[in-house]
Amino acid sequence: MNTRLMTGNEAAGWGMRLAEVDYLPAFPITPQTEIIERMAAWIADGACGCRMVEMDSEHSMLTAAAAAAATGVRVCTATSSQGLLHAMEMLYTVPGWRAPFVLINVSRGLASPITLEADHNDALAAAGSGFLQIHCATCQEVLDAMLLAFRLGEDPRVRLPVMVNMDGFLLSFTREPVHLPTVEAVRGFLPPHTPGPLRFRAGAPVAQAASVLGGGPYSYFRYQAHLAAAQALEVYREAAVDFRDLFGRAMEAVDSYRMEDAEYAFVLMGSHATKAMAAVDALRLHGWAIGVVRPRLLVPFPAPDLWQALRGLRAVAVLDQNLAPGLGGALYTWLAALQAQQGWQTGDRPGNGDSAAEAPPMLLGYVGGLGGRDITLAEFHRMAEEMRQAVRKGQAPPPRLLYTQEELDAVQGQLAVALGDDARPA
């Protein structure tokens, strides 16, 4: 094993190379283009035996990836933002084929307005598609998640495509030290792809066409995919144990930082989690018992692991880097549902036990980092203080957008210049 400085995009390329991918259908879009460029250079140099084909759109790219996976070969591809949306029809189609492959999504905010910077709205738009999702916080995790994704999706108990998500620019073009395992070590973790019942040979043709089904049969096949995704949580846990034993790095479905004695926690996904960890280190110097809980695996939703990590806390600040207008942040919504479900099932509700300590943690919701907006250490400190105030008052404030008065004034000033003073918002 050796260590190199590399971008998240290069780490993703190394994930493909070490997994010995057979086929790469590609269509470029910023900021994932470097992944394709890296693979193309290795293929041209003879360092990688993968076959790459340039497609005419993301829609055809996803179609080609799934069609190739249906022949039993190992497949990977990559996209971002509007490209993921352009492929959305096939994103919902191909999980039903039960043909596993890996899709790297380099998250970028969606239009309109247009941005080149990161948030998670593109990945979250695919949360119900049938693709499993792994979210990364560092360049090392991009490489590690790639290897786990192939193992997870190709497992006979799962047989589903897997999306590996990294934040555009914040990881894709940021260089960090990455430990590269040897091909031999990876082969010990990731066995050759065995297609099982999936097969397509010219000499022995077998029809794998999609049928038009009514409600009963359609429900059956959709539910089969759901059961496979649910089973993927246990498969992921098994793979994470093997990964830690072989490579010495923890890649559990839910990552916890300084949670051993925590009373409060930040919960978030992606690269901003590293800044949350820095904020926790600073807060602990001032006596705070606080930590970070981060789901790496988002689909299937690791509800038992999250509940185990969060139960017994006083308050939790959920920071979503996504926004569904009129609904709010996805992670906050899912955790609120989990809290209600667990409370109803176990009786851990305020007033049902002998002490307030049995009540589930108070949830505070925040939306931040949209379109690449920074989340400052001062804002993490403010969220921590608001958690403490909510516990004192016994009531959580409504979810809100992280946005300063200075930012609002600057935007309104720009609008006034562009549209005229009469168009300035009230």
N, C-alpha and C positions, 0 to 999 in steps of 0.2 A: 504494500500500500504506500502511495506517495501523496504529498500534499501540494496543491497548486492554487494560485490565485486565479479565479475565473468568475465570469458573470453567471447569473442564473440561467440565461439562455445557453451558455456553453455547458453548464451542469446538466441541463436537459438533454443536450446533444450527447454528452457522455453517458447519460442514462440509456439512451437508445443504443449507443455503440456497445456498452457493456452487456446489455440485454440481448445483443446480437439480433436486432430487428431485421426481418426479411424484406419488408416493403414499407415505403414511405411515400404516400401521395401528398403533394404539397401545393399550397397556394399562399403567397406572401402577404402579410399585413403587419404593420407596425403595432406593437414592438416585438413580435415573435420572429421576424425575418432572420435574425442572426442564427436561430436554431437550424433553419433550413440551409443557410449558407455554410454553417459548420459541418453539417452532415454531407452536403454536396462536395466540400473540399476533401473530406475523408474518403468518400466514395471514389472521387477522381484519383486520389493518391493510392488507392488500393488498401487503405487501412481498415475499411469497413465494407463488408460484403452485401450491404443492403441495396435494394433496387429502389431508386427514387424516380417518381413520375410527376411532372408539373401538370397540374390540373387547370381548368379554366374558371373555377369558382370554388368557394368553400362548400357549396351544396354538392357538387360532383366529387370533391375531395372526401367528404364524409361517406358518400355512397361507395366510392372506390375502396375506402378503408374497410368498411363493413363487408363488402363483397369479397375482398381478399381474405379477411379474417374467416369468412365462411368456408374458404378452401382449406383452412387449417394452418395458415402461416402466421407468424408473429408480426403484428402491424402496429405502427405508431404514426400519428400526425399531430399538427399543431395549428392553433388559430388564436384569435383575440377579438373581443369587443364586437363590432359590427359584423365581422366575419363569422363569429359564433351565431349571431342572429340570422345571418344569411343561410347558415346550415341548419337552422332550427327545425325545419320539416324533417330532415333526416336524423337530427338529434333525438327526436321522439320516435322515429321509425326503427332505427337499427337495434335498440335494446331488445325489441321483440324478436329479432332474429337469433338472439342468444349467441352472438358471434363476438368474442371478447377481443378488444384492442384498447390502446391507450391514446387519449387525446390530451395534449398539453394546451391549456388555456392560459395565456398571459393577460391577466385581467386589465381592462381599460374601460373607463366610463363610457356610457352609451349616449348617442345623440337623441334629441337635440336639447341644448346646444352641443356642439362638437368639442371634445377634449381628447388629448393624447395621453392623459395621465390616468392613474389607476383608481378604480373602486371595484366593488364586487357585484354590481348589478348584472353584468353579463353572465357570470357563473350562476348567480342565484336564479336567473331566468330559466336555467336548465335543471333546477333542483328536482322537478317532478318528471323529468324526461325518462328516467330509468338508468341514466348514467350514474355510477357511483362517483363520489367526489372526495379528493384529498387536497387539503389546503396547506401551503408551505409558508414558513416564516423566514427561512434563510436559504442561501444557495446550496448549502449542504443538504438541507431537507428536500430540495428539488431533485437532486440526484437520488437520494434514498427513497423518496416517494415514487420515483419512476420504477425502481426495482420492485417495491412493494405492490405497485399498481398492476404490473404484469402478473405477479404471483397471485394477487387477489382475483383479478378478472378471469384468469385462465383456470382457476380451481374448478374442478367438476361440480362442486356444490354451488357455484356462483354463475359462471359463464355469462358475464355482463361486461360491457365497455366501462372504462374507468377514466374520469377526467382528473388530471393533476393540475392544480391551479397555483399560479404565482402572481404576485403583484407586478404590473408593468412598470418598468423603469426603476422602481424601488428595489426590485430584485433582478429583473431581466438584464439591466445594464449596470448593476453594481457588482464590483469584484470583491469576493470574500475568499478566505482559505477553504478549500474543499478537499477532503480526503478521498482519493480515488482507490477503490479496491481493485484487485486483479481480476482478470476475466475468469480465472480458475476459481477464485473465491465466490464470484457471482454465480457461476455454474453450480456451486454447492448450495446456494440459496434458491436460485431460480432454475428449475429443471427445464429441459427442452419442452417446447409447447406440444402437447398431445391433443389433437383436435377432438378425440372421442367420437361422438356420433356425427360431428360436422365433417363432411367430406365432399370433395368435388373432383372427380377425375374424368378426363375425356373418354377413357376406355370403359368407364362404369358410371354413366350419367345417372344422377338421382335428382329428381325435381325438388327444389327448395323454394317454390313460388309462394307468394303471399296470397292467402285466400280472403275473400270478403265474408266476414262472419257476422252472425246475429248476436243479440245481447248475451245469451247464455254462454256459448262457446267463447265469445270475445272476453267476457268477464273472467272465464277460467284462465285464459292465457295471460291476461293482464295480471291476475292475482298470482300466477306462477312466477312472473317476473318480480312481483313484490316479495314473495317468500324467498326468492333467491337473494334479493337485496338485503332482506332482514338477516338471512343466514350469513351474509358477508361480514357482519360485525364480529361473529365468533371466528370466522376464517381470518379476518384481519388481526385479531388478537393473537392467534396462533402464529401467523407470519411475523408479527412484531417481536414475539419471544425469540423465534429463530434468528431474526435479523440482529437483535441485541446480542445473542450468544455468539454469532459469527463475526459481527462487525464492531461490537462494543458500543453501539449508539442506540438510545431509546427512541422508539417511534410509536409509542402507544397511541391509541385512538384519541385520547384526551391527555394533553400535556399540562402538568401542574408545576408552578414555580413558586417556591417559598410558601407553600400552603400548609405546612405541618402544624403550625399554631395560629393560622390566620383566622381573623374574625370578619374580614372584608376581602373582596376579590374583584378584580377587573376580569371580564370575560369578553374575548374578541378573537378574531381569526386573522391570519395573514401576517405581513411583515411589521405592521404597527405593534404587534405583540412584543417585539424586542424593545421598543420604546416604553411600553407598559412595564416591562421588567426593570428597565432603568429607573422608572418612576417609583416602583416598589422598593428598590434598593435605597433610594433617597428618602422615601417616607419612613422606612424602617429605622433609619438613623434618627428620626424624630419620634420614635416610640410606637409607630403604627404596626399593628398585627395584620398585615395585608399581603396578598399574593396575586398571582395571575393564573387563570384557567383558560386553556385554549383548545378547542376541538380541532385536531388535525383531520380526522375523518368527519365529514359533514353529512354525506349520504352513503350508507344509512346513518340516520341520526343516532349518535351514541348516547341515548338517553340514560341507560343505567350508569354508565361511566361518569356522565356529567352530574347526575343526581348524587352519586357517591362523593364526587369532588366538592359539591356545593352545600350539601346538607350540613346543618349545624352552624352556618355562618350567620352573622347579623344582617349583612346587606351585600348585594352584588350589583356592580355597575356594568351593564351590558353595552358594549360599544359596537355598533353596526356600521360597516363601511358600505352600506347599501340602503336604499330607500324605496319602498313601494308607496307612492303618494296615496294618502287616505288611509293607509294601514300602518306604516312605520317600518322599522327594521325587522328583518326576518329572524335573526338569532334571538332578539328580545321576545318576539312573538312566540317562537318555539319553546323558549325557556319558561315563559309564563304559562303556556299550555302544560308543559312538563310539571311545573310546580303545582298547578291545580290538580292534575291527574294524581300525582304522588300524594298530595294532601288528602284528596278524597279517598284514596285507597288505604292509606296508613293511619288516617285520623290525626296527622300532624298539622292541625289547624289551630290558630289562636283560640284559647279557651277550652280546647278539648283535652289538654293534658294538665300535668301538675305544675308546669312552669312555662314561661314564655320561651325558654330555650328550645322547646319542642316545635315551635312555629317554624315554617319554612323561611328562608332568608327573604328580606325585602328586596324587590327588584326595581332598579332604576334603569331607564333606557335612554341611550344617547345615539345619535347618528353623527358620524364625523368622517373626515377623510374622503369625501366625495370629490371625484374629479382630480384626485391628487392633493387636495388640501392637507396641509400638515396638521398633526395633532401634537400640540406642544406639551412639554413636561408640566407647565403651569396648569394646563387644562386637566391633566391627569390628577394633579394635586387638588384642583377644584372639585373634580368628581368624587375624590375620596372624602373631602369635607362635606359634600352634599349627602354622601352615604351616611356619615356620622349624624348629620342634622336630621335625616329622615328617620333614623332609629330613635333619636331623642323625641321627635314629634309623633312617632308611630304612624307616619304616612309618607309614602313615596311621592315625589313630584311627578307630573306628567312627563312622558318622553319628550326630548327636545333635540334640536340641531345644535351642534357645537359651532358657534359663530359669534364673533366679537362685534361690538358696536363700531369699532374702527373699520372692520371689513364691510359692514353695512353702509357706513358713510361713504367709503371709497366706491362701492358699487353704485350707490345712488348718485354720487358725483359724476361717475362715468356716464350713467344714463342721461343725466341732465345735459352733459356736453354733447352726447350723441343725438339726443332727441329734442333738445331745447328745454329751457327751464320750465315751460308749461307742462312738460311730460314727466317731470320729476314725481316719483311715487310719494303718496302721503305717508 
